[in-house]
Amino acid sequence: MLRYLSFAFKNTLRNKRRSFLTISSVAVSLCLLGVLIAIYHALFMNQASPGQALRLVVRNRVSLAQPIPAFYEEKVRRVPGVKEVSVWNWYGGTYKDQDQKNFFARLGVEPKAFLTLRTQMEMPEDQRQAFIHDRQGAVVSDDLAQKLGFHIGQRIQLTGDIYPGTLDLKIVGIFHDPDAIQSMFFNWDYLKETLPKGRQNYISTIAVLADSTDDVPRIAKAVDDMFEDSPPQTKTESEQQFALSFVSFLGNIKLFLMAICAAVTFTILLVSGNTMAMSVRERIKEVGVLKTLGFTNENILSIIISEAICIALIGGVIGLALAFLLTFGLTRAGAGAMVGVANLTLTPFTIILSLLVALLIGFISSFVPAWNAARTNILDSLRYAG
């Protein structure tokens, strides 16, 4: 088949308009397919970072919306293998207005324990100390500071929705942490002071740092077993799994992404198959001429399939280039912040898989027309009036 690639490539230029439209269709479809595979890979196939591999999150087994008693924190701290724990409360609320560009993660934590938990966090020591000692202090990720123009010493207000009242915070630190993109953390004790007495003894989650990765599964089981007979039972999971639980609010994302990928692939197959069927019909007489010149059925089959593969691969390469630009733009816009995807990009796995899909589509869409053309005898080919 490879010996006919140059000939097949020239054949793709015979009808430039049709080839251009087919390549464009394949490119757009492969762009969408590449982005979807990149999202699937980022959500479900990425390896946990060194910091994430050591951290767990304890929450109410029923739902994230249901709190757990604050005294659970001390009990979790006493589990063998636990190095540090901290309250980890999602605040929600509103910064400035409801505009999506002003949305970011806002969490109440216990500063000293929290800084121990975030093993990959990079922040100057003076800013760490300011966060520990300033009750109204808050720290923000560097990407969020760049996006919204935050700076050290700036005061901001968060208007509560899950929690009542307004928080007046002062930015005392800007950090870099690959596991905490577009995020703000502030002092849980400051938030607790604003709550009614009945709510001060409840928290939403507990972040846990394990001594080693080997301790993680054992700690998860020990914590859940400890509260198995308590009214609010717990669910302990890795930080990566906890982040994915937010995605599950949208439904079965795995099935959703796979269904779209299948639909896109089927659509490309129909477009490419229709193109190749039209192309082969126009050249039935040429097939007869080629056979009179000594080309075998296998030669003709290879030429036609090679032509379809050329079109599919050209469209695939263009589509992947568009997908790369699109994922880069989504990453720069912080689209992955909601689910903790720091870098949405085309991995080698995504590129290879997308090109394999393009190659298979070229082969499958052309095989039947090519097979029928190759089996047509010389007389029938030359008589063809299509």
Buried (B, 14 or more C-beta within 10 A) or exposed (E): BEEBBEEBBEBBEEBEEBBEEBBBBBBBBBBBBBBBBBBBBBBEEBEBBEBBBBBBBBBBBEEBEEBBBBEBBEBBBEBEBBBBBBBBBBBBBBBEEEEEEEBBBBBBBBBBBBBBBBBBBEBEEEBBBBBBEBEEBBBBBBBBBEBBEBEBEBEBEBBBEEBEEEBEBBBBBBBEBBBBBBBBBBBBEBBBEBBEEEEEEBBBBBBBBBBEEEBBEEBBEBBBEBBEEEEBBBBBBBBBBBBBBBBEEEEEBBEEBEEBBEEBBEBBBEBBBEBBBBBBEBBBBBBBEBBEEEBEBEBBBBBBBBBBBBBBBBBBBBBBBBBBEBBBEBBEEBBBBBBBBBBBBBBEEBBEBBBEBBBBBBBBBBBEBBBBBBEBEEEEBBEBEE
